[in-house]
Amino acid sequence: MSGQTPDDGEAQDAKELSRERFGRFAHEYVTSRAHAEGRDLQLFLEMANPDLDWFALDVATGGGHTALALAPQVREVVAADLTPQMLEAAQERATEMGVTNVRFVVADAEDLPFEDGSFDLVTCRIATHHFPHPDAFFSEAARVLKPVGRLVFQDQIVPEDDEAARFVNDFERTRDPSHSRALSETEVYAALQTAGFEVLRIERVSKRHDLAEWARMQGCEDETIGRLGEMAGEASGAAADWMEPRGLSSGGVSFAIRHVIIAARRLWT
């Protein structure tokens, strides 16, 4: 996988930063429309194609949106996350909804506390760009899946062009310092193959965000929002084509974040 790989100390610091920030903004993520609604969530569930007898694991569950959407379609969902406050907020939401077959567990996506072959389905939605070692997550997903178990993964991706990819990741990191690195589609494919997965289906989704609303979800002050607007205006070449910034002169800046949704099968070994 290209790009700089953080050492153990840097990775631990990154995880602590993620835990601190997402603990602070847990409510914003539980109520986030971008995570709770949209065509991409429905497409994600369709690609999971779960069975009522399945045991599912939702990694980096955040506000619990994917886990709660899966719950009526499987026997049990384990909703795992690094941040206790996120799990508490998600548990409250589950209680409000009357969902009883979701179990919430504090867990590191790169070192899952589950036995080999425990789950029929592993899901992870809009989270791996926070993982210091996403390849470790894919390996762990393969380990905890039953033979021929299914992984459904969604995350934002960056352009294949290195310079444009750096710009997009820097833009994301300006808004949220706990953003580690979004991968390119080629890197995602390589990580899945290395972990022992066969890709069954891939879908690509572009999600347009209002810049100010997107930034305030992470508690950004006006100064940071202004800097993000400037960066959107500075995007050029492949980065501008990728982000498609609009409203630069009117002040109502919006931009696109591109996602990939992949269903993959753990190969029999």
N, C-alpha and C positions, 0 to 999 in steps of 0.2 A: 504494500500500500504506500503510495507516494505521500510526501509531506513529512514533517518532523514528528516523531513519536515521543511523547513525554516520558521521562523516567519515572520511577516509582514515587519519588517525592513530589514531583510536579503533578502526577496523576492524583495523588491523595489530596493535594491542595485544591485541585480542580473539583474534586468530588465534594470537599468541604464547602467550597464556594457555591456549588450547585445546591447543596443542602440548605445553606444559609439563605440564598436568594429565593428558592422555591418555597421554603418555609415562610418567608416574609410575604410572598405573593400567592399563597395557596388559594385564597378566596377568589382572586382574579382568574385563576386557571379553572377552578370548578365551574365558574359562571361564564367562561370563555365560549362565545359562539363559534369561533374558529375550530375549537376542539370538540364541541358538543354537537355540532350540526354540519350539514353540508353533504354534497354529493360524494365527496371522498370517503366519508365515514360509511355511507351505504355501500359504496363500491368495495371498501375494505371488508365489510361483513359478508358481502356476496363472495368475495374471493376466499374468505375463511371457510365458507361452506360447512359449518359445524354440524355435528350429530348430537342428538339429545343424550347420548351415553358418554360423551367426551368429557375429559378433564382438561381445562384450559388454564394457561398461565399468561397473564398480561404483564409484561415487563415495563418498568417506568410508567406505571399507570397514571401518574399525575392526578388529575381531577376525577379519575375513574370512569371517564366517558366510554372508553372501549369496553372495559370490563362489564359495566352496567348494561351496555347494548348487547353484549354476548350472553349475559346471564340467562335470559329466557330460552336460549338455544342450546345450552349444554347442561351437563349434570352439575358441575361446579367450576367456578373461576377463582383462581388465586390471583389477587391484584397486588403486585409487588412494586415497591418504590423505595428509593434511598431516603426520602424525606418524611419523617413521621407526621409533620403537620399536614402534608398533602394527603396522607392516608386518613388522618382524622377527619379532614374536610370531606373526602370521598366517602368515608363511612357514614357521615351524617347525611350525605346525599342519598346513599343506598337505603338508609333507614326511612328517610322521607318518601322514597319511592316504593317501599315495602319489599325490597329485594333481599332475599335471605340466603341465596346460594353463592355469595361472593365473600371470600375470606381475604383479609388485608394483612400483608406481611412486609416488614421492613427488609429490604434486600438490595444488594449491590448487583447491578445488571452484569458486571464482569466477573462475578463470583457468586453464582446463585446457590442458595442454601437448600437445594433439593436433590434427591437421589437421581441417579441415571435412569432414563426411560420412564419418568413419572407422568408425562403429559402427552395427550393426543395433539394438542394445538398450543403453540406459543405465538403470542402477538406482541408487537411493539410499535407504537404509533407516535410519530413526531417527537422523537426523543434522542435518537442515537447521536445527533450532532452535539450532545452534551457529554458523551462518553469519551474519556481520554483514549481508550483502546477499543474502538468498536469491533475490531476483529475478535477480541476476547469475548464480547457479547455473542457474536455469531457462533463461536465455538461452544459457549455455554448453552445456547439455545439448542444446538445439535445434541449436546450431551443429555439434556433433561427431556428431550423428546423420545417417544417410543419409536421403534423402527418404522420407517415410512411415515413418521409424524409430520405435521405441517407447520411451517412458519409463515406468518403473514406480517410483513414489515412495511412501514411507511415512514418516510422522512424527506425533508428537503434535500435537494442535491444542488451541486454547483456546476458551472460549465467545465468542459474538458480542458479548455485553455487555462494554463497555470496562472497567468497574470489575472485573468478575469475571475478565476476561482478564489485567488487571494483577496481580491477587492470585495467580492460578495461575502466571504467569511469575515473580513475586517468590518464591513458594514454591520453584519449581525453581531459581532463582538462589541461594537460601539454601543449598541442598544443593551446587550446582555453580556457582561464579562464572563459569565459561566458557559457561554457558547464555546465549545472546544473546536470542532471543525466539521462542517458538512462535507460529505464525500461526493465525488462525481459518480455518475451511473456506472462507468467502467470500474471504479474502485469498489462499488457495492457488489457488482457481479463477481469480482475477484475474491472479495472477502467471503461471499456465500460459497463459492466453489472450493476455496481453501478449507472452509468449515465442513464440507461434505454435503452440500445441498444441491439439488437439481431445481432450476427455476421452472415453474409450471406456467406462470402467467405474469405479465407485467403491464401496468397501466401508468400513464403519466398525467398529472393534474397540475394546473396552474391556479394558484389562489392569489387574488388581488387584495392587498391590505391598505387601509388608510394609515399613513405613516404615524400620525400623532396618536391614534388609538392603539396601534400596535406597540409603540414605544412606551405608552403609559401603563400597559400591562406589566412592564418591568420597572415601574416607578421612575421613569426617566424625567428629569427636570427639563424646563423649557430650553436651557442651553444645549442639552444633549439632543433634544428634538430638532433644534435649529441646525446642529452639526450634521445630524442624519439627513436633513433636507439638503444641506450643502453637498453631502456625499452623493446623494441621489442625482444631483445636478452635475456632479463631476464624473459620473459613470460614462464610459465611452467604449466604443468597439463592442467586443463580445459581452462585456459586463452590462452595457446599456441594452443590448439586444435581449439579454437574459432577464434583466429586472424590469424592463419596459416602464420607466418612471413617467408619471403623468402629473399635471397640475403644478409644474415647477414654477411657473410665473404667477399663478393665482393664489398660491399658498396652501391649497388643499392637496398636498402631495400624496400620491398613492404609487404602489409598485407591486410587482409580482414576485411571489416565491414559488419555485417549481418543486414539485414533489414527485417521487416515484413510489408506487405501491407494488409490492412483489409478493406473490405466493410461491413458496418453495417447499420441496419435499426432502426430508432427510433420507439420504441414500442408505440402503441396507449395507451394513459392514459386518 
